[in-house]
Amino acid sequence: MAARFATTDRRRVAAVLGGLTACSIVGVGYLLVADPHDPAVPMPTCPTKLVTGLDCPACGGLRMTRSLLTGDWLRAVRDNAYLLVALPAGIALLATWAFHAWRGERRRTPRWVAVAFLGTAAAWAVVRNLPGWPLRPT
């Protein structure tokens, strides 16, 4: 019975990682040909920005990714410094989950990790919307 769970877990891991990889390839491919810094280029609008006029923790993420793809690190920091730190941490968590799930191990991410992600995202949302804050998405 344990082997059956391992096979199911491996299929789930492969499906999750395959879907994320496919979406990432499509997104990065689009950002290679379309510059979100150009207002004439069609890009999705942030619902938080649209409704409240405030930058959410992820605002500037597409511009940050484009800046990274073109090697403009300073512009990437300006576009979204929080995501530059949070995305690698999130990828590390995903890799840890995939590793353990592939082996059939049931492990939960500690609650403090989720609290840390939510807390830092909330703090970033507040700080980046303060008047005079220099790091605004370009």
Helices and strands as residue ranges (DSSP letters): H 2-33, H 47-52, H 61-69, H 73-102, H 111-128
